[in-house]
Amino acid sequence: MVTNIITPCWRIALLMAVISGLHPVITIAEIETNNVQYDAPTLLKLGYRDKDKIKTLRVTSKRGYYRSPAEARMHRKWKILPGANIESSRQPRLRIVSLYKGTNRNRVLICKIIVRYFRDPENKTRWVPYFQLNQEHLAIRRNGQWNPVTTIRGVPTLVVITSTTLPNPYGYYSSLEFGLTNQQTKIDSWLVQ
């Protein structure tokens, strides 16, 4: 369910614009999707191949719901690439990025990427992001077998990790590559928590 992400400052600005009879410069859709996200450090990058070039979409650590600039583009595989390292004496908090096909109320969860920071062995004050892919509640056990719940045109669909990197001892990867078992997929939006 999409929650209203309009901040109190924007509510006041919109209320003042309505009362004064002025039209606000920014639209409600732009406020609700919170598309501008450049003031926070990069949490991860979503990579995809476009005509033999790898392009990336920047996902910042700022909480909120965002629409993808590459909306409605189908790709066989998506890459999760590391964002910025963080300099700190304490471990940064864990973040969850939910990736969706579709936007707003018509969105369908593809998977969740859990971002956890681990200490850089060469620099004790630097923390490096690692990733874990989580596909929640999309398989159930029926008659002693695991069966996918999500189907596309009647064919069961699961997210598959296709990268060749190995996870660290905690099950987190330095980078990931994934796709669906039976078709290309698109990432139209994401939610950072």
HELIX and SHEET records of a PDB file:
HELIX    1   1 PRO A    8  SER A   20  1                                  13    
HELIX    2   2 ILE A   28  THR A   33  1                                   6    
HELIX    3   3 ASN A  104  ASN A  106  5                                   3    
SHEET    1   A 5 LYS A  53  THR A  60  0                                        
SHEET    2   A 5 THR A  42  ASP A  50 -1                                        
SHEET    3   A 5 TRP A  78  PRO A  82 -1                                        
SHEET    4   A 5 LEU A 176  LEU A 180 -1                                        
SHEET    5   A 5 VAL A 159  ILE A 161 -1                                        
SHEET    1   B 6 GLY A  64  ARG A  67  0                                        
SHEET    2   B 6 SER A 189  VAL A 192 -1                                        
SHEET    3   B 6 ARG A  95  LYS A 101 -1                                        
SHEET    4   B 6 VAL A 108  ASP A 120 -1                                        
SHEET    5   B 6 ASN A 123  ASN A 134 -1                                        
SHEET    6   B 6 ILE A  86  GLU A  87 -1                                        
SHEET    1   C 2 ALA A 139  ARG A 142  0                                        
SHEET    2   C 2 GLN A 145  PRO A 148 -1                                        
SHEET    1   D 2 THR A 151  ILE A 152  0                                        
SHEET    2   D 2 VAL A 155  PRO A 156 -1                                        
END                                                                             
